[in-house]
Amino acid sequence: MPNEDEEYKRAQARVRRVRNFYSSLITYILVNLLLLAINLILSPSDLWFYWVAIFWGIVLIFQAFNTFTIKDRFLGDEWEQKKVDELMKKENRSKKSKK
């Protein structure tokens, strides 16, 4: 079983991942609004800003999945704890069989 310090560190890391995602989202919105303004001022007949928004948006979607779903369901804290327990049991069995 993880102790409180380990749980706290995991929770802290999770909060950091969520905060980083929201920071990326805010940056994405602000930069793309700025690019839209620049695009409309300099070349309103030729829109190009959306290419940046599309490709950066795809990266942001992957970051969102990584932050909110994939890590938690497939490789989250529960999975990690089960693996640690499994490996410790295996090692204990190995040590007992050597004696």
Steps between C-alpha positions, in 0.01 A plus 500: 500500500630846420561726794354848529816663368487294179128572458565870551776498236273321253217745564744788462623361167139459381418860592813612317390313183153657516646847560739455207211400274296807594804723451547349154131553421511867602820553299338327200197729514698822548761425234238396246296815566816703446577310178143556381534873560836513323361297210192723463708818515782397265325273251124478551442336163742215573419323827786290637463522877271197516783265394683581821176462696427159344841341552554651843144398588578139412798507736279657768241224457771238559612689808141507628462123449831443671405723791141397559454146371789286383729545800218455748338193349782302346818606675364683801567475869296182548682321219834616637418379851382160371825460304712592803309250716530233231875547463555503876308171538699348217827610658395368842411162347837495325685572825305230686573240235875575519509432874 
